[in-house]
Amino acid sequence: MPTVIALDVSLSMCRPIVTNYAPDTPEDEIPTRKKLAIEAVNQFLDHVSVHCKLEWVAMLAFSTLYEVLAPFTRDLDIIRSHLNSLADFDKTNFDAALNGITTMVIDHWGNTAPVQILLVTDGSPGFGSGSLKETIDKAKPFPFPAKLNILSISDPDDKNYSENCQMLQQLIETTCGDGVVYFPESHLSSKGCVGAVSRLCAKDFTPYKGVLRCGQLRSKITLCPPPQPHVVRFDEKRIEISETIEIIGFISTAELGSPAAHSRHLLLPLRSAENGSFSDTKPDAEDGDDIDGRTPNFCVLLHGAMKVESLSAIVEVGENWFGCIYSWADNKRKSNLMLSVLPPGTEVVSWLGNLQELGSRDELMNKLMKQLPPNSPVATVPSFPVKALEKKSYASNPTVWVHNPGINADIQKLLRHARKLPDKTPQFFKELNRMRKWALTIGFTEILESIAQVLERECMASSSAHPEATIQLTHAATQLRAKLLYTKTIQPHRV
């Protein structure tokens, strides 16, 4: 899951911490909140580099404005280099931080990828425009799935400490509704910040370690990114993925198709004596180490077999919760095992029916033969996906109006037919009705008036046009402005 680090570089972060230091302590030896924040971020990066090697991390600094220090990258040394050269700016502006995070994520990942956000600040609410109170009043939820964790480098002895922590929690609830405010439990110190970061990493950045089983074969695995629990709406019930992922059967990849997935994860094996063996007599190697090419491993066997046979594995990841494992290639040379976790339930893939009732083709064939009367024709087992009875036509290209070129291309095609009237009368009205129905479908009714004006200007611009062409264009413009039903089609005017 991509992670964004937003670091406060306002002047309030430069305040020294004098609580645990003697009055005669040299100024250079007294740390500031900014220094503790940099230490906390470095500790977080060290944890990610060891336990979440495939994590994408980006970083920005904010005060009145925001600055992207490092875009999304897996080279964490780039982020560390920027931490050593951070400048100090003016006041804290939480609006700038939220706008910068939103812009970075939308530009790189779109609005569907879930993102982790770590906001590091000193807990000062700021003042004026962009203050914490004003941001909470007008903040909107992130346009993408997000979890916001805030690391507050603040001292419990600070003025309005409890109120500021409550406001930071309100910011989390307003923007995404998921996250925690972490702060030193005792006095503000390097040790307290280390404990806060450790609690954060233990809760949200712990790698998944489980076991993939298929009969007596098993292998220790990890999933990247770590799977998140499924939260049932209006019930606040959290469903966790089991530590044991059980393969319950195999199915052709073509028959499985591409069902909607709750999340997708890269499945990687871990080095262990269990890999490819049936006993646990040998001591396990250190968990987290990648396997080498000389170690027998069930995941390698599974990947090769499914890739050659074009199969996918149906797995059970929890109680009444299923997923599928398949071979996925990011390029022509390298492929990996991928786990797609389906939404919880037993009938989440419509063309497969109840996943708990799936069985082999031979069992179904024998069951059908027993139900048939004697001397009846041999039953045939349909293949997946089951086709609908009605026949649908996919001959025509779908209408797509996402960007301006798509609309312009359709209007230009309509005008090409208009300039060849009356020879192209059927084609002209076919395109006209297609554009009208699509505009009414998506609620883009303003385009109908624009098309009518274009057709009227075409009448006036072409002086050598056929008289019937002028009649048909005028008729088409009038019909577009009329409030006709969606099922009503515009017919050519009878001359």
Sequence and secondary structure as in RCSB ss.txt:
>XXXX:A:sequence
MPTVIALDVSLSMCRPIVTNYAPDTPEDEIPTRKKLAIEAVNQFLDHVSVHCKLEWVAMLAFSTLYEVLAPFTRD
LDIIRSHLNSLADFDKTNFDAALNGITTMVIDHWGNTAPVQILLVTDGSPGFGSGSLKETIDKAKPFPFPAKLNI
LSISDPDDKNYSENCQMLQQLIETTCGDGVVYFPESHLSSKGCVGAVSRLCAKDFTPYKGVLRCGQLRSKITLCP
PPQPHVVRFDEKRIEISETIEIIGFISTAELGSPAAHSRHLLLPLRSAENGSFSDTKPDAEDGDDIDGRTPNFCV
LLHGAMKVESLSAIVEVGENWFGCIYSWADNKRKSNLMLSVLPPGTEVVSWLGNLQELGSRDELMNKLMKQLPPN
SPVATVPSFPVKALEKKSYASNPTVWVHNPGINADIQKLLRHARKLPDKTPQFFKELNRMRKWALTIGFTEILES
IAQVLERECMASSSAHPEATIQLTHAATQLRAKLLYTKTIQPHRV
>XXXX:A:secstr
  EEEEEE SGGGG B  TTS TTS GGGS BHHHHHHHHHHHHHHHHHHH TT  EEEEEESSSEEEEEEEES 
HHHHHHHHTT    S   HHHHHHHHHHHHHHHHTTTS EEEEEEE S    STT HHHHHHH    SS EEEEE
EE   TTSTTHHHHHHHHHHHHHHHTS   EE  SSSSSHHHHHHHHHHHHHHHS  EEEEEEETTEEEEEEEES
    EEETTTTEEE   SEEEEEEEEEHHHH     SEEEEEEE   TTTT S   S    TT    TTS  HHH
HHHHHHHHHTEEEEEEEETTEEEEEEEEESSSS EEEEEEE  SSS  STTT  GGG   HHHHHHHHHHHS TT
        SS   SS     S     SSHHHHHHHHHHHHHHHTTTTTTHHHHHHHHHHHHHHHHHHT THHHHH
HHHHHHHHHHH TTS HHHHHHHHHHHHHHHS   TT        
